[in-house]
Amino acid sequence: MTGYEGVLFDFSGTLFRLEPDPQWFAGLVAADGRPLDDAAQRELQHRMTVPVGLPVPMAGEALRTWHARDLSAADHRGAYLHVLEHSGVADAGDRERLYDEFSNPLNWTIYPDTAEVLRAVRDAGLAVGVLSNIGYDIRPAFARAGIADLVDEFVLSFEAGHAKPDLEVFRIAAAALGLAPERVLMVGDSHEADGASRAIGCGFAQVDPLPVDLRPSGLRDAVRRAGVI
């Protein structure tokens, strides 16, 4: 027995992954008028989905907005529009359109073992929470996948006013499950962001945020190693 009574799951790279449709980039041109090539598109995708660090140079208000991006919808939008602008997307309308695609929860792809793992954790009698650094509501992704009923609590940074690795957000999430932190396992792909939960007593299990078709059982394997299922 592990002593865990609840599991908190990260969203991006853990339960779901954002895998952009190539059509999103159709017709995009750089400031010099040349189309964005495949390499530029891949780099753009990386910059829009990296969990930590600075994807493009920033200073002043842009830097402030970046650090606050997961604390409000407005700062999230502003931060990523800045990233798009400084990643070669020259047209303001294209930047707005791309941001809307990247921030649409229905565009996220579920990992093959997500539903199975959430159901197994619930069947084991443990509480299930989703704790995500995000600037928009991801609940529709769970509803579309038919697994919203497997999640007891959603703690989203833009609603909670705190973001990982701020320890307060882990306390908020544990309390939402009605549990002390030491009774909670945090599962996520970021050692820096999700792994910070260990500082208040949570367990931590790490997954690799591989493309969906390359990770058929990574979530299940991580949770099993932690002794939860």
N, C-alpha and C positions, 0 to 999 in steps of 0.2 A: 504493500500500500504506500502511496506517495504522500498522503495527507492533503492533497489538493481537493478543493471543493468547487472550484470554478476555473475556467480557462478564458483568457482574453486573447483574441486573435487580431493581429494587424490585418489591414485590408489589401493594400497594394503590394503585389509580389508575394503575398501569403495566401489569401483566399481567392483573389481575382488578379488579373494582370491587364494592363492597358496595351493592346496590340493594334496600333493604328491601321486603318484601311488605306492602302496606297492611293485610293481615289481622293483622300483628303488633300493630297499634295498636288493633284492635277492642276496644271496651269500656274503654279507658283513660280515667281521670278525673283531673283536677287536685285539689289540696287543697281547693278550694271545691266539689267535687262535679260540676263541669262537665266534659263530654267534651273531650279534647284535639282541637282543630280542625286543619284541614289545615296551616295556617301553623305551629302548634306542633309538629306531627309533622315537618314539613320542617326546622325548627330543631333538633329533637331528633336527626334523622338527621345533620345537619351537625356537631353537637357530639360525636356518637359516632364521627365519621370524620375530624375535622380532624387533620392530622399534627403540628402544632406549636401552641404558644400555650396559653392557659387557656380552656377552653370555658365555665366557670362560675367565680365567685369562689371562691378557696381560700386556706386558711391552715393553719399547724400541721401536724398529721399528714396531713390531706387533701392538702396541697401536697406533702409528702414523698412520699406514695403516688403522686401524679400524676407527679412527676418520675421515679419508679422503675417506672412502670407497664409498661414494655416489658422490664423486667429479671427479672420473675418472674410466674408465673401468678396468684399470690395478690394481688400489688399491681395487676396488670392488672384483675382482677375488682373489687377494692376501689375503685380509681380510677373505673372507669366506673359502678359502682353509685352512687357519690357524684354523678357527672354526671347520672345519671338522676333521682336524688332532687331535685337542685337545678334540674332542667329541667321540673318539674311532674308527675312520675310519683309519685303519692302513696302507692300501695300497695306494700309491700315485696315481696310475691309477684309483682306485675307487674314490678317492677324486676329481680328475679331471672330471670323468664321472658324479658324483653326482652334482658337481657345474654346469655342463652344463645343467643338468635336471632342477635344481632349478632356473637357470637364462634364461631358454627358455621361451620367452613370450607366446608361444603357449601352454604352460602347465598350464596357469592360467585359473581358472574357473570364469565365469561371474556370478554375483549375479542375481537372478531372476528379479529384478525390475530395473536394471541398464539402459537397453535400454529405458524402459518406462519413467524413470525420465529424462534422457538426452533429449529425444524427447519433453517431456512436458516443460522443461526449455527453449528449443529452440522455441517451439511454443508460449511461453509466451513473446517472444521477447528479451530474455536475452542472453548475450554471454556466451559461455561454454568453460572452460579451464580445463585441467588436470595438476595438480602440484604434482610431485612425487619425493621423495628421491629414486633414483634408479641408478644403475651403468650400465644399458644397455637399449636398445631401446624397449619400450613397445608398440609402435604403431602397430606392427603386431597383437597383441592381439585384438585391436579394429577393425582392418581390418577383421580378421577372424570372429569376432562376428557381422560384418556388421553394425558397429556403428561409424566408423571413420569419417563419414561425419557429425556426430552430435557434433563433437568437433572442436571448432574454433582454439584453440592453445594448444600445448603440451609444458609444461615447465618442463624439466627433469634435475635433479640436476647435473648429470654428464656432461650435455651440458651447463647448465647455470653457472657452477662454484660456486654455492652456494646451500646449503641444509637447509631445515627446521630443527630447528627453527630460523635460521639466517633470520632476518627481510628483508634483501636485496632480498631474493628469492621471497618473497610475493610482494615486490615492482615491481620486474621484471615481475612477472606473471600478476599483475594488469595492468601494462603498456602494456603487450602483448595483453590484451583485449581492450586496449585503454581507461581504466577507472581509476578513482581515487580509492584508497584502500577502502574508506568508501562506495563505490558503489558496493563492491564485498562481496559475502558470501563465506566463506571457509567451505567446508564439508569434514570431515575426522574422522578417528577413534582414533587419538592420541591427548589428551588434551595438552600434552607437545609440540609436534611437530606442529600439525595443529592449535591448539588453540593459538599459539604464534602470529598468524596473527592479533589478536585483538589489539595488541600493536600499530599497525599502522592504526587502524580504521576499519578493516574488521569485518564483522559479522562472527560468528562461529556456526556451527551445527555439533554435534558429533553423530557418528554411532558406533554400537558395532560390532567388527570384528568377528562375529560368523561364524561357518561353513556355507557354502552356503545353505545347505538344512535346516538349522535352522533359516535362516533370509530371509523369503520370501518378506518382505515389509519394512525392516528397513531403507533403503535409502529413499524410498518414504515418510515414516513417518517423518523422520528427516527434509527433505526439506519442507514438508507441515507445520511442526511446525514453521519453519522459515518464513513462509508466502510467499514462492516463487511460489508455484504451488497450 
